[in-house]
Amino acid sequence: MKKIVVADDDQNVRILFNDVLSEEGYEVTGVASGTEAIREVEKVTPDLLILDIKMPEMHGLEVLERLRRVNQELPVIVCTAYKHMDDDPMVRESDVQAYLVKPVDINVLKETVKRVVGE
């Protein structure tokens, strides 16, 4: 079973993504901050990280930068309300597999996750 970490400070987003992706057969863990995201990724070594940009404690781009220093291979989907963050040099240079803008179409989320984790 593929493991996914969803890092988003919005509890409703975490619940929705957990429900949708669990139904697709993934093991999903939700975290509410950048600090928790780093801790969880180091603990479980997921197959995918779905990362919000604006979170408490640590900005999503900082999370991405820190994780890339130790793990270039971790697939990451950035999922944010910011429409033009995909133009940010940090996002482009961090080998992000996909960029989704909220509100996310659930079918697009499922298809993107399936493509990124190779199923």
DSSP file (Angstrom, degrees, kcal/mol; ACC not computed):
  #  RESIDUE AA STRUCTURE BP1 BP2  ACC     N-H-->O    O-->H-N    N-H-->O    O-->H-N    TCO  KAPPA ALPHA  PHI   PSI    X-CA   Y-CA   Z-CA
    1    1 A M              0   0    0      0, 0.0     2,-0.2     0, 0.0    25,-0.1   0.000 360.0 360.0 360.0 127.0    0.0    0.0    0.0
    2    2 A K        -     0   0    0     23,-0.3    25,-2.9     1,-0.1     2,-0.4  -0.476 360.0-136.5 -73.0 139.2    1.4    3.4   -1.1
    3    3 A K  E     -a   27   0A   0     23,-0.2    44,-2.4    -2,-0.2    45,-1.1  -0.831  19.9-172.9-102.5 133.9    1.9    5.9    1.7
    4    4 A I  E     -ab  28  48A   0     23,-3.0    25,-2.5    -2,-0.4     2,-0.5  -0.988  11.6-156.2-126.9 133.1    0.9    9.6    1.3
    5    5 A V  E     -ab  29  49A   0     43,-2.4    45,-3.1    -2,-0.4     2,-0.6  -0.943   8.3-160.3-105.3 127.2    1.5   12.5    3.6
    6    6 A V  E     -ab  30  50A   0     23,-2.9    25,-2.8    -2,-0.5     2,-0.7  -0.937   5.1-168.7-108.0 114.3   -0.9   15.4    3.2
    7    7 A A  E     +ab  31  51A   0     43,-3.2    45,-2.5    -2,-0.6     2,-0.3  -0.888  30.8 131.8-107.1 104.9    0.5   18.6    4.7
    8    8 A D        -     0   0    0     23,-2.3     6,-0.1    -2,-0.7    47,-0.1  -0.964  51.6-143.9-154.0 133.4   -2.2   21.3    4.9
    9    9 A D  S    S+     0   0    0     45,-0.4     2,-0.8    -2,-0.3    23,-0.1   0.633  81.6  90.6 -75.6 -11.8   -3.2   23.6    7.8
   10   10 A D     >  -     0   0    0      1,-0.2     4,-2.1     2,-0.0     3,-0.4  -0.763  64.9-158.6 -87.8 111.8   -6.9   23.3    6.7
   11   11 A Q  H  > S+     0   0    0     -2,-0.8     4,-2.6     1,-0.2     5,-0.2   0.855  90.7  57.4 -58.9 -36.8   -8.5   20.4    8.6
   12   12 A N  H  > S+     0   0    0      1,-0.2     4,-2.6     2,-0.2    -1,-0.2   0.883 106.4  49.1 -64.0 -37.6  -11.3   20.1    6.0
   13   13 A V  H  > S+     0   0    0     -3,-0.4     4,-3.0     2,-0.2     5,-0.3   0.932 111.3  49.6 -65.4 -45.6   -8.7   19.7    3.2
   14   14 A R  H  X S+     0   0    0     -4,-2.1     4,-2.4     1,-0.2    -2,-0.2   0.917 113.3  46.4 -60.1 -43.2   -6.9   17.0    5.2
   15   15 A I  H  X S+     0   0    0     -4,-2.6     4,-2.7     2,-0.2    -2,-0.2   0.939 114.2  47.4 -64.7 -46.8  -10.1   15.1    5.9
   16   16 A L  H  X S+     0   0    0     -4,-2.6     4,-2.8     2,-0.2     5,-0.2   0.945 114.9  44.8 -60.0 -50.1  -11.3   15.4    2.3
   17   17 A F  H  X S+     0   0    0     -4,-3.0     4,-2.7     1,-0.2     5,-0.3   0.890 113.2  51.9 -63.5 -38.8   -8.0   14.2    0.8
   18   18 A N  H  X S+     0   0    0     -4,-2.4     4,-2.3    -5,-0.3     5,-0.2   0.947 113.0  44.3 -61.3 -48.1   -7.8   11.4    3.4
   19   19 A D  H  X S+     0   0    0     -4,-2.7     4,-1.8     2,-0.2    -2,-0.2   0.943 117.6  43.7 -61.9 -49.2  -11.3   10.2    2.6
   20   20 A V  H  X S+     0   0    0     -4,-2.8     4,-0.8    -5,-0.2    -2,-0.2   0.929 119.2  41.2 -64.2 -47.6  -10.8   10.4   -1.2
   21   21 A L  H  <>S+     0   0    0     -4,-2.7     5,-2.2    -5,-0.2    -1,-0.2   0.822 111.3  55.5 -76.2 -30.6   -7.3    8.9   -1.3
   22   22 A S  H ><5S+     0   0    0     -4,-2.3     3,-1.7    -5,-0.3    -1,-0.2   0.902 104.7  54.6 -64.7 -40.0   -8.0    6.2    1.3
   23   23 A E  H 3<5S+     0   0    0     -4,-1.8    -1,-0.2     1,-0.3    -2,-0.2   0.790 103.6  56.7 -61.6 -27.2  -10.9    5.0   -0.9
   24   24 A E  T 3<5S-     0   0    0     -4,-0.8    -1,-0.3    -5,-0.1    -2,-0.2   0.469 128.3 -99.2 -83.6  -2.2   -8.4    4.7   -3.8
   25   25 A G  T < 5S+     0   0    0     -3,-1.7   -23,-0.3     1,-0.3     2,-0.3   0.617  78.6 132.2  98.9  13.6   -6.3    2.3   -1.6
   26   26 A Y      < -     0   0    0     -5,-2.2     2,-0.7   -25,-0.1    -1,-0.3  -0.676  58.3-124.8 -97.2 153.2   -3.6    4.6   -0.2
   27   27 A E  E     -a    3   0A   0    -25,-2.9   -23,-3.0    -2,-0.3     2,-0.4  -0.883  37.8-165.0 -93.1 116.1   -2.5    4.9    3.4
   28   28 A V  E     -a    4   0A   0     -2,-0.7     2,-0.4   -25,-0.2   -23,-0.2  -0.879  17.7-174.9-115.0 133.6   -2.9    8.6    4.2
   29   29 A T  E     -a    5   0A   0    -25,-2.5   -23,-2.9    -2,-0.4     2,-0.4  -0.995  13.8-153.4-122.6 129.1   -1.5   10.6    7.1
   30   30 A G  E     -a    6   0A   0     -2,-0.4     2,-0.3   -25,-0.2   -23,-0.2  -0.839  11.7-176.7-104.3 139.2   -2.5   14.3    7.5
   31   31 A V  E     -a    7   0A   0    -25,-2.8   -23,-2.3    -2,-0.4    -2,-0.0  -0.955  19.9-148.5-131.9 153.4   -0.4   16.9    9.2
   32   32 A A  S    S+     0   0    0     -2,-0.3     2,-0.3   -25,-0.2   -25,-0.1   0.448  72.1  36.4-104.7  -1.9   -1.2   20.5    9.9
   33   33 A S  S  > S-     0   0    0     22,-0.1     4,-1.9     1,-0.1    24,-0.1  -0.950  76.8-111.3-147.0 165.6    2.1   22.3    9.8
   34   34 A G  H  > S+     0   0    0     22,-1.3     4,-2.2    24,-0.4     5,-0.2   0.885 117.1  53.8 -63.8 -39.7    5.5   22.4    8.0
   35   35 A T  H  > S+     0   0    0     21,-0.4     4,-2.2     1,-0.2    -1,-0.2   0.925 109.7  47.3 -61.4 -45.1    7.3   21.1   11.0
   36   36 A E  H  > S+     0   0    0      1,-0.2     4,-2.8     2,-0.2    -1,-0.2   0.867 108.5  56.8 -63.7 -36.0    5.0   18.2   11.3
   37   37 A A  H  X S+     0   0    0     -4,-1.9     4,-2.6     2,-0.2     5,-0.2   0.941 108.4  45.1 -61.8 -47.7    5.4   17.5    7.6
   38   38 A I  H  X S+     0   0    0     -4,-2.2     4,-2.3     1,-0.2     5,-0.2   0.933 114.5  49.3 -61.6 -45.5    9.2   17.2    7.9
   39   39 A R  H  X S+     0   0    0     -4,-2.2     4,-1.7     1,-0.2    -2,-0.2   0.919 113.5  46.0 -59.5 -45.5    8.9   15.0   11.0
   40   40 A E  H  X S+     0   0    0     -4,-2.8     4,-2.8     2,-0.2     5,-0.4   0.903 111.4  51.0 -67.7 -42.0    6.3   12.7    9.3
   41   41 A V  H  X S+     0   0    0     -4,-2.6     4,-1.9     1,-0.2    -1,-0.2   0.911 112.1  47.5 -62.4 -41.9    8.3   12.4    6.1
   42   42 A E  H  < S+     0   0    0     -4,-2.3    -1,-0.2    -5,-0.2    -2,-0.2   0.841 115.4  47.2 -66.6 -32.3   11.4   11.5    8.0
   43   43 A K  H  < S+     0   0    0     -4,-1.7    -2,-0.2    -5,-0.2    -1,-0.2   0.922 127.7  18.4 -76.4 -46.2    9.5    9.0   10.1
   44   44 A V  H  < S-     0   0    0     -4,-2.8    -3,-0.2    -5,-0.1    -2,-0.2   0.582  83.7-139.3-107.4 -11.2    7.5    7.1    7.5
   45   45 A T     <  -     0   0    0     -4,-1.9   -42,-0.2    -5,-0.4    -4,-0.1   0.971  32.5-151.9  44.4  74.2    9.3    7.8    4.2
   46   46 A P        -     0   0    0      0, 0.0   -42,-0.2     0, 0.0     3,-0.1  -0.140  22.5-126.9 -71.6 168.4    6.1    8.2    2.2
   47   47 A D  S    S+     0   0    0    -44,-2.4     2,-0.3     1,-0.3   -43,-0.2   0.599  94.1  14.7 -85.0 -14.9    5.7    7.5   -1.5
   48   48 A L  E     -b    4   0A   0    -45,-1.1   -43,-2.4    26,-0.1     2,-0.5  -0.972  59.6-153.9-160.6 142.0    4.2   11.0   -2.0
   49   49 A L  E     -bc   5  76A   0     26,-2.2    28,-2.7    -2,-0.3     2,-0.6  -0.991   7.4-160.9-117.6 124.8    3.9   14.3   -0.2
   50   50 A I  E     -bc   6  77A   0    -45,-3.1   -43,-3.2    -2,-0.5     2,-0.5  -0.940  23.8-166.0-102.3 117.5    1.0   16.6   -1.0
   51   51 A L  E     -bc   7  78A   0     26,-2.9    28,-2.6    -2,-0.6     2,-0.2  -0.913  18.6-153.1-122.0 122.7    2.2   20.0    0.3
   52   52 A D        -     0   0    0    -45,-2.5    28,-0.2    -2,-0.5     3,-0.1  -0.506  13.5-144.8 -78.5 157.8    0.3   23.2    0.9
   53   53 A I  S    S+     0   0    0     26,-0.3     7,-3.7     1,-0.2     2,-1.0   0.900  83.1  56.4 -92.0 -50.3    2.3   26.5    0.7
   54   54 A K  S    S+     0   0    0      5,-0.2   -45,-0.4     6,-0.1    -1,-0.2  -0.743  72.7 140.2 -92.4 104.8    0.8   28.7    3.3
   55   55 A M        -     0   0    0     -2,-1.0   -22,-0.1    -3,-0.1   -23,-0.0  -0.945  51.8 -95.7-138.8 158.7    1.1   26.9    6.7
   56   56 A P  S    S+     0   0    0      0, 0.0     2,-2.6     0, 0.0   -22,-1.3  -0.304  99.4  13.0 -71.6 161.3    1.9   27.9   10.3
   57   57 A E  S    S+     0   0    0    -24,-0.1     2,-0.4   -23,-0.1   -24,-0.1  -0.233 132.2  26.8  73.2 -50.3    5.3   27.5   11.8
   58   58 A M  S    S-     0   0    0     -2,-2.6   -24,-0.4     4,-0.0    -3,-0.1  -0.968  81.6-120.7-150.0 126.6    7.1   26.9    8.4
   59   59 A H    >>  -     0   0    0     -2,-0.4     4,-2.0     1,-0.1     3,-0.6  -0.301  29.7-117.2 -62.3 146.4    6.2   28.0    4.9
   60   60 A G  H 3> S+     0   0    0     -7,-3.7     4,-2.5     1,-0.2     5,-0.1   0.830 114.3  56.3 -57.1 -35.3    5.7   25.2    2.4
   61   61 A L  H 3> S+     0   0    0     -8,-0.3     4,-2.5     2,-0.2    -1,-0.2   0.859 106.3  50.5 -67.6 -33.4    8.6   26.3    0.3
   62   62 A E  H <> S+     0   0    0     -3,-0.6     4,-2.6     2,-0.2     5,-0.2   0.899 109.5  51.0 -68.4 -39.9   10.9   26.1    3.3
   63   63 A V  H  X S+     0   0    0     -4,-2.0     4,-2.6     2,-0.2     5,-0.2   0.944 111.4  48.3 -58.1 -47.8    9.6   22.5    3.9
   64   64 A L  H  X S+     0   0    0     -4,-2.5     4,-2.4     1,-0.2    -2,-0.2   0.916 111.3  49.4 -59.8 -45.8   10.3   21.7    0.3
   65   65 A E  H  X S+     0   0    0     -4,-2.5     4,-1.2     1,-0.2    -1,-0.2   0.923 112.8  46.8 -61.1 -45.4   13.8   23.2    0.4
   66   66 A R  H  X S+     0   0    0     -4,-2.6     4,-0.7     1,-0.2     3,-0.3   0.907 113.3  48.1 -65.0 -41.9   14.7   21.3    3.6
   67   67 A L  H >X S+     0   0    0     -4,-2.6     4,-2.5     1,-0.2     3,-0.8   0.883 107.1  56.3 -67.4 -36.9   13.3   18.0    2.3
   68   68 A R  H 3< S+     0   0    0     -4,-2.4    -1,-0.2     1,-0.2    -2,-0.2   0.783  97.6  63.7 -67.0 -25.9   15.2   18.3   -1.0
   69   69 A R  H 3< S+     0   0    0     -4,-1.2    -1,-0.2    -3,-0.3    -2,-0.2   0.837 119.6  23.3 -64.3 -31.4   18.5   18.7    0.9
   70   70 A V  H << S+     0   0    0     -3,-0.8     2,-0.3    -4,-0.7    -2,-0.2   0.619 133.3  31.8-109.9 -17.4   18.1   15.2    2.2
   71   71 A N     <  +     0   0    0     -4,-2.5     3,-0.3    -5,-0.1    -1,-0.2  -0.757  48.4 168.0-148.9  96.0   15.8   13.5   -0.3
   72   72 A Q  S    S+     0   0    0     -2,-0.3    -1,-0.1     1,-0.2    -4,-0.1   0.675  80.4  59.6 -76.1 -17.8   15.8   14.5   -4.0
   73   73 A E  S    S+     0   0    0      2,-0.1    -1,-0.2    -5,-0.0    -5,-0.1   0.661  70.6 113.1 -90.2 -17.5   13.6   11.5   -4.9
   74   74 A L        -     0   0    0     -3,-0.3     2,-0.2    -7,-0.1   -26,-0.1  -0.388  68.8-127.4 -62.2 119.6   10.5   12.1   -2.8
   75   75 A P        -     0   0    0      0, 0.0   -26,-2.2     0, 0.0     2,-0.4  -0.493  30.5-168.1 -67.3 134.6    7.6   12.9   -5.2
   76   76 A V  E     -c   49   0A   0     19,-0.4    21,-2.0    -2,-0.2    22,-1.1  -0.990  17.6-166.5-130.5 132.8    5.8   16.1   -4.2
   77   77 A I  E     -cd  50  98A   0    -28,-2.7   -26,-2.9    -2,-0.4     2,-0.5  -0.983  17.9-146.4-112.3 120.3    2.6   17.6   -5.3
   78   78 A V  E     -cd  51  99A   0     20,-2.4    22,-3.3    -2,-0.5     2,-0.5  -0.762  18.0-176.6 -85.4 128.9    2.2   21.2   -4.4
   79   79 A C  E     + d   0 100A   0    -28,-2.6     2,-0.3    -2,-0.5   -26,-0.3  -0.945  21.6 138.6-131.0 109.5   -1.5   22.0   -3.6
   80   80 A T  E     - d   0 101A   0     20,-2.2    22,-2.4    -2,-0.5   -28,-0.0  -0.932  61.2-120.0-148.6 164.3   -2.2   25.6   -2.9
   81   81 A A  S    S+     0   0    0     -2,-0.3     2,-0.6    20,-0.2    20,-0.1   0.599  85.2 101.8 -82.3 -12.5   -4.6   28.5   -3.4
   82   82 A Y    >   -     0   0    0      1,-0.2     3,-0.7     2,-0.0     4,-0.2  -0.635  58.6-163.0 -77.2 115.9   -1.8   30.5   -5.0
   83   83 A K  T 3  S+     0   0    0     -2,-0.6     3,-0.3     1,-0.2    -1,-0.2   0.770  81.8  39.7 -72.9 -26.8   -2.4   30.4   -8.7
   84   84 A H  T >  S+     0   0    0      1,-0.2     3,-1.6     2,-0.1    -1,-0.2   0.213  77.3 105.0-113.5  16.3    1.1   31.5   -9.8
   85   85 A M  G X   +     0   0    0     -3,-0.7     3,-1.8     1,-0.3     6,-0.3   0.738  67.8  74.6 -67.8 -20.6    3.4   29.8   -7.4
   86   86 A D  G 3  S+     0   0    0     -3,-0.3    -1,-0.3     1,-0.3    -2,-0.1   0.690  91.6  57.6 -65.8 -14.7    4.4   27.3  -10.1
   87   87 A D  G <  S+     0   0    0     -3,-1.6    -1,-0.3     4,-0.1    -2,-0.2   0.569  80.2 112.1 -86.2 -10.8    6.4   30.2  -11.6
   88   88 A D  S <> S-     0   0    0     -3,-1.8     4,-2.5    -4,-0.2     3,-0.4  -0.431  72.2-133.6 -65.2 132.3    8.4   30.5   -8.3
   89   89 A P  H  > S+     0   0    0      0, 0.0     4,-2.8     0, 0.0     5,-0.2   0.857 105.2  56.0 -56.3 -36.8   12.0   29.5   -8.9
   90   90 A M  H  > S+     0   0    0      2,-0.2     4,-0.7     1,-0.2    -4,-0.1   0.910 109.6  45.5 -63.0 -41.2   12.0   27.4   -5.7
   91   91 A V  H >4>S+     0   0    0     -3,-0.4     5,-0.9    -6,-0.3     3,-0.6   0.938 115.7  46.1 -66.8 -46.5    9.0   25.4   -7.0
   92   92 A R  H ><5S+     0   0    0     -4,-2.5     3,-0.8     1,-0.2    -2,-0.2   0.892 115.0  46.1 -63.7 -40.3   10.5   24.9  -10.5
   93   93 A E  H 3<5S+     0   0    0     -4,-2.8    -1,-0.2     1,-0.2    -2,-0.2   0.549  99.4  70.9 -81.7  -7.1   14.0   23.9   -9.2
   94   94 A S  T <<5S-     0   0    0     -4,-0.7    -1,-0.2    -3,-0.6    -2,-0.1   0.275 104.5-118.3 -96.0  12.1   12.7   21.5   -6.6
   95   95 A D  T < 5 -     0   0    0     -3,-0.8   -19,-0.4     1,-0.2     2,-0.3   0.921  41.6-174.8  53.8  50.3   11.5   18.9   -9.1
   96   96 A V      < -     0   0    0     -5,-0.9    -1,-0.2     1,-0.1   -19,-0.2  -0.624  19.2-148.8 -76.1 132.9    7.8   19.1   -8.1
   97   97 A Q  S    S+     0   0    0    -21,-2.0     2,-0.3    -2,-0.3   -20,-0.2   0.802  72.3   0.1 -76.0 -29.3    5.8   16.5   -9.9
   98   98 A A  E     -d   77   0A   0    -22,-1.1   -20,-2.4     2,-0.0     2,-0.4  -0.992  54.6-147.3-158.1 157.7    2.6   18.4  -10.1
   99   99 A Y  E     -d   78   0A   0     -2,-0.3     2,-0.4   -22,-0.2   -20,-0.2  -0.974  19.3-174.8-132.5 115.5    1.0   21.7   -9.1
  100  100 A L  E     -d   79   0A   0    -22,-3.3   -20,-2.2    -2,-0.4     2,-0.5  -0.918  14.2-144.4-115.1 138.8   -2.6   21.9   -8.2
  101  101 A V  E     -d   80   0A   0     -2,-0.4   -20,-0.2   -22,-0.2     4,-0.2  -0.867  36.1 -87.6-104.1 131.3   -4.6   25.0   -7.4
  102  102 A K  S    S+     0   0    0    -22,-2.4     2,-0.1    -2,-0.5   -22,-0.0  -0.516 109.2  55.1 -76.3 147.6   -7.4   25.0   -4.8
  103  103 A P  S    S-     0   0    0      0, 0.0     2,-0.3     0, 0.0    -2,-0.1   0.464  90.6-154.1 -71.9 137.6  -10.2   24.3   -4.9
  104  104 A V        -     0   0    0     -2,-0.1     2,-0.5    -4,-0.1    -2,-0.1  -0.638  15.7-124.3 -88.6 134.0   -9.0   21.1   -6.4
  105  105 A D     >  -     0   0    0     -2,-0.3     4,-2.4    -4,-0.2     3,-0.3  -0.667  22.1-141.0 -70.7 122.2  -11.1   18.9   -8.7
  106  106 A I  H  > S+     0   0    0     -2,-0.5     4,-2.6     1,-0.3     5,-0.2   0.854 100.0  53.2 -59.9 -37.3  -11.2   15.6   -6.9
  107  107 A N  H  > S+     0   0    0      2,-0.2     4,-2.4     1,-0.2    -1,-0.3   0.891 109.2  49.1 -65.7 -37.6  -10.9   13.6  -10.1
  108  108 A V  H  > S+     0   0    0     -3,-0.3     4,-2.6     2,-0.2    -2,-0.2   0.906 110.5  51.8 -66.0 -41.3   -7.9   15.7  -11.1
  109  109 A L  H  X S+     0   0    0     -4,-2.4     4,-2.7     2,-0.2     5,-0.2   0.950 111.4  46.1 -58.5 -50.2   -6.4   15.0   -7.6
  110  110 A K  H  X S+     0   0    0     -4,-2.6     4,-2.4     1,-0.2    -2,-0.2   0.921 114.8  46.7 -61.1 -45.3   -6.9   11.2   -8.0
  111  111 A E  H  X S+     0   0    0     -4,-2.4     4,-2.2     2,-0.2    -1,-0.2   0.901 113.5  48.8 -64.0 -40.9   -5.5   11.1  -11.5
  112  112 A T  H  X S+     0   0    0     -4,-2.6     4,-2.6     2,-0.2    -2,-0.2   0.926 112.1  47.8 -66.5 -45.2   -2.5   13.2  -10.6
  113  113 A V  H  X S+     0   0    0     -4,-2.7     4,-2.6    -5,-0.2     5,-0.2   0.930 111.9  50.7 -60.9 -45.4   -1.7   11.0   -7.5
  114  114 A K  H  X>S+     0   0    0     -4,-2.4     5,-2.8    -5,-0.2     4,-0.6   0.903 112.8  46.1 -59.4 -42.6   -2.1    7.9   -9.6
  115  115 A R  H  <5S+     0   0    0     -4,-2.2     3,-0.4     3,-0.2    -1,-0.2   0.912 113.8  48.0 -67.0 -43.0    0.3    9.2  -12.2
  116  116 A V  H  <5S+     0   0    0     -4,-2.6    -2,-0.2     1,-0.2    -1,-0.2   0.890 114.5  43.4 -69.8 -40.1    2.9   10.5   -9.7
  117  117 A V  H  <5S-     0   0    0     -4,-2.6    -1,-0.2    -5,-0.2    -2,-0.2   0.500 115.1-114.7 -86.9  -1.1    3.0    7.3   -7.6
  118  118 A G  T  <5       0   0    0     -4,-0.6    -3,-0.2    -3,-0.4    -4,-0.1   0.876 360.0 360.0  79.4  38.6    3.1    5.1  -10.7
  119  119 A E      <       0   0    0     -5,-2.8    -4,-0.2    -6,-0.2    -5,-0.1   0.392 360.0 360.0-115.9 360.0   -0.2    3.2  -10.5
